[in-house]
Each structure stands twice: as structure tokens, then as C-alpha cells.
């Protein structure tokens, strides 16, 4: 039964950048933008202020996902389909609740537009089995471990289908977390961390203002894996440019970090 007709109650906050290779995931924003935000090669968060979201805010978003899921659970039957979420079902849902989603495409408020964006995110997730969740934005591990654990527990409790929770993380932040904190995050449901290593060469890292060193890359990665959390690392093979001196060192040092 519909308990609210406010678009805000069916809206989750979404960040500007989706995850690489996580097209099946629900996007759940746990912080806004990037706490470092100085890397020369990354324009995504420039000019934007970093802020963590409160546990209450994030839990409210999870609860909004639950309300949208409840709406979508009825939509396929309303148009005589077989229970699968299809385009026709979503269109029928939008028409059925103009107070939430507006009169598409003619009259839509900003609040209703945000509710539509959330609907798209959640419907895509359900279509793929509601198994994966990606925590936005740039460094989910920046949250206090106790707060992130509480969020993970609420998420898993709310949706029993979830089997994988992933996030971007900085190797330096991971290196600063204790082994116990990382194990507790694993036990609460964190499955994967994606590191933007970019290079293993300290000279290249310093020039690009990465704010991390080769030693911190290794320490952070080893601690994450020791906790039982899977690790994926992104590198930028051409980051040293065409320097005959730095390019080979960049490649060899990066291989060393990955090994």
C-alpha cells in the first residue's frame, strides 16, 4: 500500500560518477565527492566540496529504495505481464503515480525528476537480480568504520538478495585502517575495494599529486586482502608520458606494486 505520495520519499541521492564494470549495481551514495580531490588527471570532483553523509541520511536512502521496490513489485501485474520488470511496467508505474513522478514528459518538478532518476537506478538493479551494490563517491572507506558498518548492516538487513558490496577507496585510507576495522567491514558485507593506484612510481605519483606513495599502495592493498576483502586496482600505463627516463621506471614500479 502506498504510504506516501511525496517524491522525496522515493528518491535517493546519486553522485556524478558511476563505477567501472558495475552496471548491474545499485548506486548508494555514502559520501559526496572526493576527500583528496587534487589529482591532476581527474576532473570529476574539481570545484566541489567533500562531505560525508550521516548514517541517518544513508539509511533514509536505503528505506527509499525499499519503498520504490514495493511499488515496482506491483507494476508488472497491473499491465498484465509475467512479473518481470519491463519498460511497459515502469511506464505504467509512472503514469499511476503522477504525484511522485510527474506527468512525463510534459510537467515535472525538480523533485519529481530526481525521483525518476532514482527509479531508473533501482529498476536496473532489480532487473539484474538486486545482488550488487556500489557505494559512491570517491572513497567510501573515509567514513568512520563504525558508521560504515552500520550502513552495511542496514543494507543487508533490508535486502536479503544482496551478495556483493563494492566501493572505490584510496590505498592511503586503507593503510590507515586497522586490521580489525577492515575485518569488521568484511563481516558486515563489504566485498570489494577498487583502488586507483595509477602508478607505483613515487616520482610520478608526486608529480600527479596523487597523495599516496608506493609504500602506502602496497600497505593498503595487503591490509584489505588480509581482511578477506577482494581488491581490484586501476593503473594508468601512460601516466609518465614519453619521458625515456620516467616511463620505464613508472611501468616497472607499477608492476612491482601489483605483484
Secondary structure as GFF3:
##gff-version 3
##sequence-region A 1 259
A	DSSP	three_ten_helix	7	10	.	.	.	ID=ss1
A	DSSP	beta_strand	26	29	.	.	.	ID=ss2
A	DSSP	beta_strand	31	32	.	.	.	ID=ss3
A	DSSP	beta_strand	51	52	.	.	.	ID=ss4
A	DSSP	alpha_helix	55	78	.	.	.	ID=ss5
A	DSSP	alpha_helix	87	96	.	.	.	ID=ss6
A	DSSP	alpha_helix	98	101	.	.	.	ID=ss7
A	DSSP	alpha_helix	110	127	.	.	.	ID=ss8
A	DSSP	beta_strand	132	136	.	.	.	ID=ss9
A	DSSP	three_ten_helix	140	142	.	.	.	ID=ss10
A	DSSP	alpha_helix	145	158	.	.	.	ID=ss11
A	DSSP	beta_strand	164	169	.	.	.	ID=ss12
A	DSSP	alpha_helix	171	176	.	.	.	ID=ss13
A	DSSP	alpha_helix	179	188	.	.	.	ID=ss14
A	DSSP	beta_strand	192	198	.	.	.	ID=ss15
A	DSSP	alpha_helix	202	207	.	.	.	ID=ss16
A	DSSP	alpha_helix	214	226	.	.	.	ID=ss17
A	DSSP	beta_strand	230	235	.	.	.	ID=ss18
A	DSSP	alpha_helix	246	258	.	.	.	ID=ss19
###
